[in-house]
């Protein structure tokens, strides 16, 4: 069974800095990011969206020179970082950056190997890659269950994930250019179930509209109706459970559907 895309609200992933103390998955990712970034140097985020991760870094690592690039202009104008639009190639000379960030992006690009190659090209020798990458292609997973029922292109339709990695192939692809120095696992049984189920349900237009328009993680200051407030309470509860699970099982690969990594550019 194959889904048919319908017109959906414009996707945006938030512009405000992420708090580090929250007991939720965005805070889990942001804390890993800040903990693995030096005090000074040049940092670029590939696929910077509306800039929330760069603004997070600006708050906690004010000595950094920050850059963002994406295929789309950010909805919120850049302030603490310099932005440039990209196409297939990042318009920077070789060996320019101390750190390259790729957060929730590699699954969206048509050629992830080329993206990692570009990341390595612009990263100086010995520089860092810091990333979060979903791993939604394991043969035994909730994602596989929903795809069998609702179509192989389910998550391409509902959250624009054109790639579906498994752990082994993803690691091999990264290690062509980088040496992994630390890896943490996230989105285990409950977190994976929450994410896979929600975005399976997002085939329904009302669920899509909630995610992009009324989700408090992306629309913090928006006034919400009673239904959206109730949905957000459930979302916050699910995030709390998934955060606790991911924290407790951060060294456990089995059952995980996402990785946080720090890696060094080989060159």
C-alpha positions in Angstrom: 0.0 0.0 0.0 1.5 3.3 -1.0 0.6 6.7 0.4 -0.2 9.7 -1.7 1.3 13.0 -0.6 -1.2 15.8 0.2 -0.5 19.5 0.6 0.7 20.0 4.1 1.7 23.0 6.3 5.2 24.4 5.6 7.8 22.5 7.6 10.0 24.4 10.1 12.0 23.0 12.9 12.1 26.0 15.3 14.3 29.0 15.7 14.7 29.5 19.4 17.6 28.1 21.4 17.0 24.8 23.1 17.2 24.6 26.8 19.8 22.1 28.2 18.0 21.2 31.4 14.7 20.0 29.9 13.8 16.3 30.3 13.0 15.8 26.7 14.7 14.6 23.5 15.5 18.1 22.1 17.4 18.9 25.4 19.2 15.5 25.2 20.5 16.4 21.7 21.4 20.0 22.7 23.3 18.9 25.8 25.4 16.4 23.8 26.1 19.2 21.2 27.3 21.8 23.8 29.3 19.2 25.7 31.3 18.3 22.6 32.1 21.7 21.2 35.2 23.7 22.0 35.1 27.2 23.5 36.6 28.8 20.4 36.8 28.2 16.7 34.7 28.1 13.5 31.6 26.0 13.5 29.2 25.3 10.6 25.9 23.5 10.7 25.0 21.7 7.5 21.2 21.9 7.2 20.8 24.7 9.8 17.1 25.2 9.3 15.8 28.2 11.3 19.0 28.2 13.4 17.9 26.7 16.8 21.1 24.7 17.3 23.4 27.6 16.4 21.5 29.9 18.7 21.9 27.2 21.4 25.6 27.2 20.9 25.7 31.0 20.9 24.3 31.1 24.4 26.7 28.5 25.8 29.8 28.9 23.7 29.9 32.7 23.0 33.5 32.5 21.7 32.6 30.6 18.6 32.3 31.9 15.1 29.1 30.4 13.8 27.9 29.6 10.3 24.8 28.0 8.9 23.9 26.7 5.5 20.8 25.0 4.0 19.0 24.6 0.7 16.3 27.0 2.0 16.5 30.4 3.5 15.7 30.4 7.2 12.3 31.6 8.2 13.8 33.6 11.1 16.6 35.9 9.9 20.1 34.9 11.1 21.4 37.0 14.0 24.2 35.2 15.9 25.4 33.3 12.8 26.3 33.9 9.2 24.1 32.1 6.7 24.5 31.1 3.1 22.3 29.0 0.8 23.8 25.8 -0.7 23.1 23.6 -3.6 25.0 20.3 -4.2 28.2 21.8 -2.9 29.1 23.9 0.1 30.6 27.2 -1.2 33.6 27.1 1.2 37.3 26.4 0.6 38.8 23.1 1.9 39.9 22.8 5.6 38.0 25.9 6.8 36.0 24.7 9.8 37.0 23.4 13.2 33.6 21.7 13.8 30.9 20.5 11.4 27.4 19.9 12.8 24.8 17.6 11.1 21.7 17.4 13.3 18.5 15.7 12.0 19.6 16.3 8.4 21.3 13.4 6.8 18.1 11.5 6.6 16.6 14.3 4.5 19.3 14.5 1.8 19.2 12.6 -1.5 23.0 11.7 -1.4 24.1 11.3 2.3 27.6 10.0 1.2 28.2 13.2 -0.8 27.0 15.3 2.2 29.5 13.6 4.5 32.2 14.0 1.9 31.5 17.7 1.8 31.6 17.8 5.6 35.0 16.2 5.6 36.3 18.5 2.8 35.5 21.7 4.7 36.6 20.4 8.1 40.3 20.9 9.0 42.5 17.9 9.6 41.7 16.8 13.2 38.6 18.8 13.3 35.3 17.4 14.6 32.0 16.1 13.3 29.2 16.3 15.9 25.9 14.8 14.7 22.5 13.3 15.5 21.2 10.9 12.9 18.0 8.8 13.0 18.4 5.1 12.4 15.0 4.0 11.1 16.0 1.2 8.8 16.7 -1.6 11.2 14.7 -4.7 10.0 13.3 -5.2 13.5 11.8 -1.9 14.5 8.5 -0.1 14.9 9.2 1.8 11.7 9.4 -1.5 9.8 6.1 -2.5 11.3 4.3 0.6 10.2 5.9 0.6 6.7 4.6 -2.9 6.1 1.1 -1.8 6.9 1.0 1.8 5.5 3.6 1.7 2.7 7.4 1.9 2.3 7.3 5.6 1.6 5.4 6.4 4.9 8.0 8.4 6.6 9.1 10.2 3.4 5.5 11.5 3.2 5.0 12.4 6.9 8.4 13.7 7.9 10.4 14.1 4.7 12.9 11.3 5.6 14.1 10.2 2.2 16.8 7.9 3.8 16.3 5.1 6.2 19.7 4.0 7.7 20.6 0.9 9.7 23.4 1.0 12.3 26.0 -1.0 10.4 25.8 0.8 7.0 25.5 4.2 8.6 28.7 3.7 10.7 30.6 2.4 7.7 29.5 5.5 5.7 30.7 7.9 8.4 34.0 6.0 8.9 35.0 6.6 5.2 35.9 10.2 6.3 35.8 10.4 10.1 37.0 8.3 13.0 34.2 8.0 15.6 35.5 8.9 19.1 32.2 8.8 21.0 28.7 7.4 20.2 25.5 7.5 22.3 22.3 5.7 21.4 18.8 7.1 21.7 15.2 6.4 20.8 15.0 2.9 22.2 11.8 0.8 22.6 9.4 3.5 24.0 10.9 6.5 22.2 11.0 4.7 18.9 7.4 3.6 19.4 6.3 7.1 20.2 8.1 8.6 17.1 7.1 5.8 14.7 3.4 5.9 15.8 3.0 9.6 15.8 4.5 10.0 12.3 2.4 7.1 11.0 -0.6 8.9 12.3 0.7 12.1 10.6 -0.8 10.8 7.3 -3.9 12.5 8.7 -3.8 16.2 7.9 -4.9 17.3 11.3 -1.9 15.5 12.9 0.4 17.1 10.4 -1.1 20.5 11.1 -0.6 20.0 14.8 3.1 19.0 14.4 4.1 21.9 12.2 1.8 24.6 13.6 1.0 23.9 17.2 3.8 21.8 18.5 5.3 23.7 21.5 8.8 22.5 20.7 8.7 24.5 17.5 6.1 27.2 18.4 6.8 28.0 22.0 4.9 31.3 22.3 1.8 30.4 20.2 -1.6 30.7 21.8 -3.2 27.2 21.6 -6.7 25.9 21.7 -7.8 23.2 24.2 -7.2 20.3 21.8 -3.7 21.4 20.9 -2.9 21.9 24.6 -4.0 18.4 25.4 -1.9 17.0 22.5 1.1 18.9 23.7 0.8 17.5 27.2 0.8 14.0 25.7 3.8 15.0 23.6 5.7 16.3 26.6 4.9 13.1 28.6 6.1 11.0 25.7 9.3 13.0 25.5 9.9 12.7 29.2 9.6 8.9 29.0 11.8 8.7 25.9 14.4 11.0 27.5 14.6 8.8 30.6 14.9 5.7 28.5 17.5 7.2 26.1 19.6 8.5 29.1 19.5 5.1 30.9 20.3 3.2 27.7 22.7 5.6 26.1 25.5 3.0 25.7 23.1 0.3 24.4 22.8 0.0 20.7 20.2 -2.8 20.7 16.7 -1.4 20.0 17.9 2.2 19.4 16.7 4.3 16.5 19.1 7.2 16.7 22.7 8.0 17.3 24.6 11.0 18.7 28.2 10.9 17.6 31.5 12.8 17.9 34.1 12.0 15.2 37.4 13.3 14.1 38.2 14.2 10.5 40.6 11.6 9.1 42.6 13.5 6.4 
